[in-house]
Amino acid sequence: MRLFDSRHTVLGAAGTVALVLGALAGGAQADRGGGHDRGDRGDRGHGNQTAKNVILVVGDGLSIAARDAIRLATVGQDGQLAMDQLRYAGWTHTDSADPDDAVTDSAASATAFSTGVRTYNGAIGVDLDGNPVTTLLEDAKALGKATGLVTTAQVTDATPGSFGAHVPDRGDQSEIARQYIDDTRPDVILGGGEDWWLPVGEVGAYPDNPDDSPAEVSKSTIGNLITRAQETGYTYVSTPEELAATTAKRLLGLFANEEMFQQAPEGEGDEYDPVVPLRDMTQKALDVLSRDRQGFFLLVEEEGVDEMAHNNNGGLTLKAGQALDDTVALIADFAARNRDTLVVVVGDHETGGLAIENVDPDDESTDTGSTSPDVLQSSEDGPFPIAGSDLEFIIDWTTGSHSGAATPLTAHGPSAELLARAQHSTNVHDVILRAMRGGR
């Protein structure tokens, strides 16, 4: 077990977050008092209001237990995360329509969010028969909106891929990249996964066989897709400095060979330190997309929660979750200044069977006999300090895979109250599409 001290890690911005979300709440109070400006109407969130902007934030693997563990480690028992302060709350059932598996994977879950259709595990933007289904990103473009994908995973991984591509197998990541460039053309694409954009033997900004992950190599099956993107009008960046400096309207940024972290059990090469933090990538995306007078649709994903939970790595699960919440604080600030923005924060599935427990030497779940050692990396992690107190907690794991638990959802903005319910993840799609279309 490893001590993880996060009492002061992320929400040094807590005061700012409270002010921002207080401003959002103040707008809601003005609504009840009969305010009539455009910002009040957007803040009220009635289902007939139009969302000029939509920001969908997916915490991959983010369960209610994970959110609570992040809360305890970050702001303590009496605090609230930025994502927990959004006005409306509900939860989503994540079951896919896979004929063989009861529990979803990220591809089927993201496709439910993006298309409103339940499908099989591994499907990217296609139905059970493998037929393409229109995604929210494509709907937004049809409405004249700018679009963006931001993730700490590969930009062609399951969640972003399900919004910007249509392939029957999530593993076909070079084809997903090609479809971004040639077909769906998001205005902003930021994250990891350079390996899938360059052919075998062609080294990019991030070299093959790095010391921290020797198996990472260029592997595009369709040639040099970075060059192809540049030829079709994308500006390519690969460093924090290049990202900060660019004023491009169409932007491709790749900041790692694969994911923007190293997922592993504790002490076995695990690392969460993205070259460009999720918050910074999101800020750049907002800067670019908000120039569009018709508004925008932006997907933001934190992949680290899922991958670290797969490895039963409690410390870095918390760290990735804190990076996610720091990003939500940024988004809340944007929404406070742009009241016609719908913000939705949701998990796509639960990972790890995470449970929060007291520190109790007599309750150590160390019996691995009932579970495959290939799946279980560690039974328990911690103790972790509860911020602002002398208390500690333990994270207990039951699996290294996904579980079928429902995931929490919080939202704010036009039509957000329609998400304050128990629902399937397909309803997230339906509400967002309705909000983007408004009366159209």
C-alpha positions in Angstrom: 0.0 0.0 0.0 1.2 3.5 -0.7 0.3 6.7 1.0 -1.3 9.3 -1.3 -1.4 12.8 0.1 -3.8 14.9 -2.0 -5.1 17.3 0.6 -3.8 20.3 -1.3 -3.4 18.8 -4.8 -6.0 20.2 -7.1 -8.5 22.6 -5.6 -6.3 25.4 -4.7 -8.8 26.7 -7.2 -11.7 25.7 -4.9 -12.5 29.3 -4.1 -12.7 30.2 -7.8 -14.8 27.1 -8.4 -17.2 28.1 -5.6 -17.5 31.6 -7.0 -18.2 30.4 -10.5 -20.7 27.9 -9.5 -22.2 30.3 -7.1 -22.7 32.6 -10.1 -24.5 29.8 -11.9 -26.7 29.3 -8.9 -27.3 33.0 -8.7 -28.6 32.9 -12.2 -31.0 30.2 -11.2 -32.3 32.3 -8.3 -32.8 35.2 -10.8 -34.9 32.8 -12.9 -37.2 32.1 -10.1 -37.4 35.9 -9.4 -38.6 36.5 -13.0 -35.4 37.6 -14.7 -35.8 37.9 -18.5 -32.4 38.3 -20.0 -31.0 35.6 -22.3 -28.5 34.3 -19.7 -31.3 33.6 -17.2 -33.4 31.7 -19.8 -30.4 29.6 -20.7 -29.6 28.9 -17.0 -33.1 27.9 -16.2 -32.6 24.8 -18.4 -36.2 24.3 -19.5 -36.5 21.6 -22.1 -37.6 24.0 -24.9 -34.4 26.1 -24.6 -31.7 25.9 -27.3 -28.1 25.1 -26.3 -25.8 27.2 -28.5 -22.9 25.3 -27.0 -22.7 21.7 -25.7 -19.8 20.4 -23.6 -20.0 16.7 -22.9 -17.5 15.5 -20.3 -16.9 11.8 -20.0 -15.0 10.4 -17.1 -14.1 7.0 -18.5 -14.7 4.4 -15.7 -16.1 7.1 -13.4 -18.5 5.5 -10.9 -20.3 7.1 -8.0 -17.8 5.5 -5.7 -14.9 6.8 -7.7 -16.4 10.3 -7.7 -16.8 10.1 -3.9 -13.2 8.8 -3.4 -12.0 11.8 -5.5 -14.1 14.1 -3.4 -12.8 12.8 -0.1 -9.2 13.0 -1.2 -9.6 16.5 -2.7 -12.1 18.6 -0.8 -13.0 16.3 2.2 -16.3 15.2 3.7 -17.8 18.7 3.8 -16.6 19.8 0.3 -18.0 19.4 -3.2 -16.1 18.8 -6.4 -16.8 21.1 -9.3 -18.6 18.3 -11.1 -20.8 17.7 -8.1 -21.9 21.4 -8.0 -23.6 21.4 -11.4 -27.3 22.1 -10.9 -29.0 18.8 -11.9 -28.1 15.2 -11.0 -29.2 11.8 -12.2 -27.6 8.5 -13.2 -27.3 6.3 -16.3 -27.7 2.6 -16.8 -24.8 1.6 -19.1 -25.9 -1.8 -20.4 -24.9 -2.4 -24.0 -26.8 -4.6 -26.4 -24.0 -7.1 -26.8 -25.3 -10.6 -27.3 -22.5 -12.2 -25.3 -21.5 -9.8 -22.5 -23.7 -8.3 -19.8 -21.3 -5.4 -19.1 -20.5 -2.7 -21.6 -17.2 -1.6 -22.9 -16.2 2.0 -23.7 -17.0 1.7 -27.4 -20.6 0.6 -27.0 -21.2 3.0 -24.1 -19.8 6.0 -26.1 -21.9 5.0 -29.1 -25.0 5.1 -26.9 -24.0 8.6 -25.9 -23.1 9.7 -29.4 -26.0 8.1 -31.4 -28.7 7.2 -29.0 -28.5 3.5 -30.1 -27.5 0.6 -28.0 -25.0 -1.7 -29.8 -22.4 -4.4 -29.3 -19.1 -4.1 -27.4 -16.4 -2.8 -29.7 -18.7 -0.9 -32.0 -17.8 2.6 -33.0 -20.7 4.7 -34.2 -22.5 1.7 -35.7 -25.6 -0.3 -34.8 -26.0 -4.0 -34.1 -25.8 -4.8 -37.8 -22.7 -2.7 -38.3 -24.6 0.1 -40.0 -23.3 3.7 -39.4 -25.6 5.8 -37.2 -25.4 9.6 -37.1 -23.5 11.0 -34.1 -23.9 14.1 -32.1 -20.8 15.5 -33.6 -22.3 15.1 -37.1 -25.6 16.5 -35.9 -23.8 19.6 -34.6 -21.9 20.1 -37.9 -25.2 19.8 -39.7 -26.5 22.7 -37.5 -23.5 24.8 -38.5 -21.6 24.3 -35.3 -17.9 23.9 -34.7 -16.9 20.6 -33.2 -14.0 19.2 -31.1 -12.6 16.1 -29.5 -10.3 16.3 -26.5 -9.0 13.3 -24.5 -6.0 12.0 -22.5 -6.4 8.7 -24.4 -5.5 8.2 -28.1 -7.7 10.6 -30.0 -8.8 7.6 -32.0 -9.7 5.5 -28.9 -13.2 4.3 -28.3 -14.8 7.3 -26.7 -13.7 10.0 -29.1 -13.9 7.6 -32.0 -17.6 6.9 -31.4 -18.3 10.6 -31.9 -16.2 11.1 -35.0 -16.2 7.8 -36.9 -18.1 4.7 -37.9 -16.2 1.3 -37.8 -17.3 -2.1 -36.7 -14.1 -2.7 -34.6 -12.7 -0.2 -32.1 -9.2 -1.5 -32.8 -9.2 0.0 -36.3 -7.8 3.3 -35.1 -6.0 4.4 -38.2 -9.3 4.1 -40.1 -10.9 6.2 -37.4 -8.1 8.8 -37.9 -8.7 8.8 -41.7 -12.5 9.3 -41.2 -11.7 12.3 -38.9 -9.7 13.9 -41.7 -11.7 12.9 -44.8 -15.3 12.7 -43.4 -16.4 14.2 -40.1 -13.6 16.8 -39.8 -13.8 18.0 -36.2 -12.3 21.5 -36.0 -10.2 20.5 -32.9 -8.6 17.1 -32.2 -6.3 17.0 -29.2 -4.9 14.1 -27.2 -2.5 11.1 -27.6 -2.1 8.3 -30.1 0.5 9.6 -32.6 1.4 5.9 -33.3 -1.9 5.4 -35.2 -1.2 8.4 -37.5 2.3 7.3 -38.8 3.3 4.2 -40.8 5.6 1.6 -39.4 9.2 2.8 -39.2 8.3 6.5 -39.5 9.1 8.2 -36.2 7.2 11.3 -35.2 7.6 13.8 -32.3 7.3 10.9 -29.8 10.0 8.2 -30.6 9.3 4.5 -31.0 10.2 2.1 -28.2 10.4 4.8 -25.4 12.0 3.7 -22.2 8.8 4.0 -20.2 6.8 1.8 -22.7 9.1 -0.1 -25.2 6.2 -1.6 -27.1 4.9 1.7 -28.4 5.7 2.1 -32.1 4.2 3.8 -35.2 1.6 1.5 -36.7 -0.7 3.4 -39.2 -2.1 1.0 -41.8 -3.1 3.9 -44.1 0.2 5.9 -44.5 1.1 9.2 -42.9 -2.1 10.6 -41.7 -0.5 13.6 -40.1 0.7 14.8 -43.4 -2.7 14.0 -44.9 -4.4 16.1 -42.2 -2.1 19.0 -42.9 -2.8 18.8 -46.6 -6.5 19.1 -45.9 -6.2 22.2 -43.8 -5.3 21.1 -40.2 -2.5 22.8 -38.3 -0.5 20.1 -36.5 1.1 20.6 -33.1 3.0 18.2 -30.8 4.3 20.2 -27.9 2.7 22.4 -25.2 4.5 25.5 -26.6 3.1 24.9 -30.1 -0.4 24.4 -28.7 -0.2 27.6 -26.7 1.1 29.6 -29.7 -1.2 28.5 -32.5 -4.2 30.5 -33.6 -5.3 27.9 -36.1 -9.0 27.4 -36.8 -8.6 23.7 -37.5 -6.2 22.0 -35.1 -4.7 18.5 -34.7 -2.6 18.0 -31.6 -1.0 14.7 -30.7 1.0 14.6 -27.4 2.0 11.0 -26.8 2.6 7.7 -28.7 -0.5 6.2 -27.1 -2.3 7.4 -23.9 -1.0 10.5 -22.3 0.1 8.5 -19.2 1.4 5.1 -18.3 -1.1 2.7 -16.8 0.3 0.1 -14.5 0.0 -1.2 -11.0 1.6 0.9 -8.3 5.4 1.0 -8.7 5.5 -0.9 -12.0 6.0 2.0 -14.3 2.7 3.8 -13.5 2.7 7.6 -14.3 0.0 10.2 -14.7 1.7 13.4 -15.9 0.4 14.4 -19.4 2.6 16.5 -21.5 -0.3 18.9 -21.9 -2.9 18.7 -19.0 -6.5 17.9 -19.8 -7.4 21.4 -18.6 -5.0 23.1 -21.0 -6.2 21.1 -24.0 -9.8 22.0 -23.1 -8.9 25.7 -22.7 -7.4 25.7 -26.2 -10.4 23.9 -27.6 -12.8 26.4 -26.0 -10.7 29.3 -27.4 -10.9 27.9 -30.9 -14.5 26.6 -31.0 -16.1 29.6 -29.2 -15.2 31.8 -32.2 -18.0 30.1 -34.2 -21.1 32.3 -34.1 -23.4 29.2 -34.4 -21.8 27.6 -31.3 -20.1 24.3 -30.9 -20.2 20.7 -29.6 -17.1 19.6 -27.6 -16.4 16.1 -26.2 -13.9 16.1 -23.3 -12.7 12.8 -22.0 -10.4 11.8 -19.0 -9.2 8.3 -19.8 -6.9 8.0 -16.8 -9.6 7.1 -14.3 -10.5 4.0 -16.3 -7.0 2.8 -17.1 -5.7 3.3 -13.6 -8.7 1.5 -12.1 -8.1 -1.4 -14.6 -4.7 -1.7 -12.9 -6.2 -1.3 -9.4 -4.0 1.7 -9.0 -5.8 3.8 -6.4 -3.4 6.7 -6.1 -3.4 7.5 -9.8 -7.1 6.8 -10.2 -7.5 9.7 -7.7 -5.0 11.9 -9.5 -6.6 11.4 -12.9 -10.0 12.2 -11.3 -8.7 15.4 -9.8 -7.4 16.4 -13.2 -10.9 15.8 -14.6 -12.5 17.9 -11.9 -10.0 20.7 -12.4 -11.1 20.7 -16.1 -14.8 20.7 -15.1 -14.0 23.8 -13.0 -12.6 25.5 -16.1 -15.7 24.5 -18.1 -18.0 25.8 -15.3 -16.3 29.1 -15.6 -16.9 29.2 -19.3 -20.6 28.2 -18.8 -21.0 31.0 -16.2 -20.0 33.5 -18.9 -21.9 31.8 -21.7 -25.3 30.9 -20.3 -26.6 29.2 -23.4 -24.1 26.4 -22.8 -25.2 22.9 -21.8 -22.6 21.1 -19.7 -23.0 17.4 -19.0 -20.5 15.3 -16.9 -21.0 11.6 -16.9 -19.2 8.2 -16.5 -19.4 5.7 -19.3 -19.2 2.7 -17.1 -17.7 1.6 -13.7 -14.2 0.1 -13.6 -12.6 -1.9 -10.9 -15.5 -2.6 -8.6 -14.2 0.3 -6.5 -15.4 0.6 -2.9 -14.5 3.0 -0.2 -13.7 1.4 3.2 -12.5 2.3 6.7 -8.9 1.6 7.5 -9.1 -1.7 9.3 -6.2 -4.2 9.6 -8.7 -7.0 10.3 -10.6 -6.3 7.1 -7.9 -6.7 4.5 -9.3 -8.2 1.3 -6.2 -10.2 0.5 -7.8 -13.5 -0.6 -7.0 -13.7 -4.3 -8.1 -17.3 -4.6 -11.5 -16.4 -6.0 -10.2 -14.2 -8.8 -7.7 -14.7 -11.7 -4.3 -13.2 -10.9 -4.3 -11.9 -14.5 -7.1 -9.6 -13.6 -6.5 -8.6 -10.0 -3.5 -6.4 -9.5 -4.1 -5.5 -5.8 -6.9 -6.1 -3.4 -6.7 -2.8 -1.5 -5.0 0.6 -1.9 -4.3 3.3 0.7 -4.7 4.6 3.2 -5.5 7.9 1.6 -6.0 11.0 3.7 -9.5 12.7 3.7 -8.8 16.4 3.0 -9.2 18.7 5.9 -9.4 16.0 8.5 -7.3 13.4 10.3 -9.3 10.6 8.8 -8.2 8.2 6.1 -9.9 5.7 3.8 -9.1 2.6 1.9 -10.0 1.8 -1.7 -11.0 -1.8 -2.2 -11.0 -3.4 -5.6 -13.1 -6.4 -6.7 -12.0 -6.7 -10.4 -9.6 -5.4 -12.9 -12.4 -5.1 -15.5 -15.6 -3.1 -15.9 -18.6 -3.7 -13.7 -22.3 -3.2 -14.6 -22.9 -0.4 -12.0 -24.8 2.7 -13.1 -22.8 5.9 -13.4 -23.5 9.4 -12.0 -24.4 12.3 -14.1 -24.5 16.0 -13.4 -25.5 18.8 -15.7 -26.2 22.5 -16.1 -27.8 24.7 -18.8 -30.5 24.4 -21.4 -32.5 21.2 -21.1 -30.3 19.9 -18.2 -33.3 19.2 -16.0 -34.3 16.5 -18.5 -31.2 14.5 -17.3 -32.2 14.6 -13.6 -33.5 11.1 -13.6 -32.7 7.4 -13.8 -32.1 6.7 -17.5 -30.2 4.7 -20.0 -27.1 6.4 -21.5 -29.0 6.7 -24.8 -31.2 9.4 -23.1 -28.0 11.6 -22.8 -27.9 11.6 -26.6 -31.6 12.4 -26.9 -31.5 15.3 -24.5 -28.3 16.8 -26.1 -29.7 16.6 -29.6 -33.0 18.1 -28.5 -31.1 21.0 -26.8 -28.9 21.6 -29.8 -31.9 21.7 -32.2 -34.1 23.7 -29.9 -37.1 24.7 -32.1 -35.4 23.5 -35.3 
